[in-house]
Amino acid sequence: MKALSDPNRVKVVKLLQHRVLCVCELQEALGLAQSTVSKHLQILEQAGLIDYAKDGQWVNYRLADGAENPYVASLLGNLRHWLDDNEAVVEIVDRLPQIDRSTICKG
């Protein structure tokens, strides 16, 4: 629960409900520095809420499936529709289709 005490980490979870994202896409969506996004991702990963996989130059982040921890599965299930009507969350989710790593990420 402490991992979700920061509004930006909640936004990360809400974004990852829609698709797999890299750091630069999350940075663009949230308007945060790369180091800040990376720290939030580290906290969420340590809590078991997200997973990542390397794909060449990309590190792709996704929600954990909760298979290793029933508490994580329950928490992510409860978060599925939580804040769907929150103005800040709606705004970033609505912008998500226009955020494309090939146009914003260096490499």
C-alpha positions as a Markdown table, in Angstrom:
| # | Residue | x | y | z |
|---|---|---|---|---|
| 1 | Met | 0.0 | 0.0 | 0.0 |
| 2 | Lys | 2.9 | 2.4 | 0.8 |
| 3 | Ala | 4.1 | 2.0 | -2.8 |
| 4 | Leu | 0.8 | 3.6 | -3.9 |
| 5 | Ser | 0.9 | 6.5 | -1.5 |
| 6 | Asp | 2.3 | 8.8 | -4.2 |
| 7 | Pro | -0.1 | 10.1 | -6.8 |
| 8 | Asn | 2.4 | 9.7 | -9.6 |
| 9 | Arg | 2.9 | 6.0 | -8.8 |
| 10 | Val | -0.9 | 5.6 | -8.9 |
| 11 | Lys | -0.9 | 7.3 | -12.3 |
| 12 | Val | 1.9 | 4.9 | -13.5 |
| 13 | Val | -0.3 | 1.9 | -12.5 |
| 14 | Lys | -3.3 | 3.4 | -14.3 |
| 15 | Leu | -1.2 | 4.0 | -17.4 |
| 16 | Leu | 0.1 | 0.4 | -17.4 |
| 17 | Gln | -3.4 | -0.9 | -17.2 |
| 18 | His | -3.7 | 0.3 | -20.8 |
| 19 | Arg | -0.4 | -0.9 | -22.3 |
| 20 | Val | 3.2 | -1.8 | -21.8 |
| 21 | Leu | 5.3 | 1.4 | -21.6 |
| 22 | Cys | 9.0 | 2.4 | -21.5 |
| 23 | Val | 10.5 | 5.0 | -19.2 |
| 24 | Cys | 10.5 | 7.7 | -21.9 |
| 25 | Glu | 6.8 | 7.1 | -22.6 |
| 26 | Leu | 5.9 | 7.4 | -18.9 |
| 27 | Gln | 8.1 | 10.5 | -18.6 |
| 28 | Glu | 6.2 | 12.1 | -21.5 |
| 29 | Ala | 2.8 | 11.1 | -20.1 |
| 30 | Leu | 3.6 | 12.3 | -16.6 |
| 31 | Gly | 5.7 | 15.3 | -17.4 |
| 32 | Leu | 8.4 | 14.1 | -14.9 |
| 33 | Ala | 12.2 | 13.8 | -15.1 |
| 34 | Gln | 13.6 | 10.5 | -16.2 |
| 35 | Ser | 15.2 | 10.0 | -12.8 |
| 36 | Thr | 11.9 | 10.6 | -11.0 |
| 37 | Val | 10.1 | 8.1 | -13.2 |
| 38 | Ser | 12.8 | 5.5 | -12.7 |
| 39 | Lys | 12.6 | 5.9 | -8.9 |
| 40 | His | 8.8 | 5.5 | -9.0 |
| 41 | Leu | 9.2 | 2.4 | -11.2 |
| 42 | Gln | 11.8 | 0.9 | -8.8 |
| 43 | Ile | 9.4 | 1.4 | -5.8 |
| 44 | Leu | 6.5 | -0.2 | -7.7 |
| 45 | Glu | 8.7 | -3.1 | -8.9 |
| 46 | Gln | 10.0 | -3.8 | -5.4 |
| 47 | Ala | 6.4 | -3.9 | -4.1 |
| 48 | Gly | 5.6 | -6.5 | -6.8 |
| 49 | Leu | 3.1 | -4.3 | -8.6 |
| 50 | Ile | 4.9 | -4.1 | -11.9 |
| 51 | Asp | 7.3 | -6.2 | -13.9 |
| 52 | Tyr | 9.7 | -5.3 | -16.6 |
| 53 | Ala | 11.3 | -7.1 | -19.6 |
| 54 | Lys | 14.2 | -6.0 | -21.7 |
| 55 | Asp | 13.7 | -6.0 | -25.5 |
| 56 | Gly | 16.8 | -4.9 | -27.2 |
| 57 | Gln | 17.4 | -1.2 | -26.3 |
| 58 | Trp | 14.0 | -1.0 | -24.6 |
| 59 | Val | 13.0 | -1.8 | -21.1 |
| 60 | Asn | 9.2 | -2.4 | -21.1 |
| 61 | Tyr | 7.2 | -2.1 | -18.0 |
| 62 | Arg | 3.8 | -3.8 | -17.4 |
| 63 | Leu | 1.6 | -4.6 | -14.5 |
| 64 | Ala | 2.5 | -7.7 | -12.6 |
| 65 | Asp | 0.1 | -10.6 | -12.9 |
| 66 | Gly | -0.1 | -11.2 | -9.2 |
| 67 | Ala | 0.7 | -14.9 | -9.6 |
| 68 | Glu | 3.5 | -14.7 | -7.0 |
| 69 | Asn | 1.6 | -12.7 | -4.4 |
| 70 | Pro | -2.2 | -12.9 | -3.8 |
| 71 | Tyr | -2.2 | -9.5 | -2.1 |
| 72 | Val | -0.7 | -7.9 | -5.2 |
| 73 | Ala | -3.3 | -9.6 | -7.4 |
| 74 | Ser | -6.1 | -8.4 | -5.1 |
| 75 | Leu | -4.8 | -4.9 | -4.9 |
| 76 | Leu | -4.3 | -4.6 | -8.7 |
| 77 | Gly | -7.8 | -6.0 | -9.2 |
| 78 | Asn | -9.3 | -3.4 | -6.9 |
| 79 | Leu | -7.4 | -0.7 | -8.6 |
| 80 | Arg | -8.7 | -1.7 | -12.0 |
| 81 | His | -11.6 | 0.9 | -12.0 |
| 82 | Trp | -10.4 | 3.1 | -9.1 |
| 83 | Leu | -9.9 | 6.7 | -10.2 |
| 84 | Asp | -11.2 | 6.2 | -13.7 |
| 85 | Asp | -13.2 | 9.4 | -13.3 |
| 86 | Asn | -10.3 | 11.4 | -11.7 |
| 87 | Glu | -9.6 | 14.4 | -14.0 |
| 88 | Ala | -5.8 | 14.0 | -13.8 |
| 89 | Val | -5.9 | 10.3 | -14.6 |
| 90 | Val | -8.4 | 10.8 | -17.4 |
| 91 | Glu | -6.2 | 13.5 | -18.9 |
| 92 | Ile | -3.0 | 11.3 | -19.1 |
| 93 | Val | -4.9 | 8.2 | -20.2 |
| 94 | Asp | -6.5 | 10.2 | -23.0 |
| 95 | Arg | -3.1 | 11.4 | -24.2 |
| 96 | Leu | -1.7 | 7.9 | -24.2 |
| 97 | Pro | -2.5 | 7.0 | -27.8 |
| 98 | Gln | -0.4 | 10.0 | -29.0 |
| 99 | Ile | 2.6 | 9.0 | -27.0 |
| 100 | Asp | 4.9 | 6.9 | -29.1 |
| 101 | Arg | 8.4 | 5.8 | -28.1 |
| 102 | Ser | 9.8 | 6.0 | -31.6 |
| 103 | Thr | 9.1 | 9.8 | -31.7 |
| 104 | Ile | 10.1 | 10.7 | -28.2 |
| 105 | Cys | 12.9 | 8.3 | -27.1 |
| 106 | Lys | 16.5 | 8.7 | -28.1 |
| 107 | Gly | 18.4 | 5.6 | -29.2 |
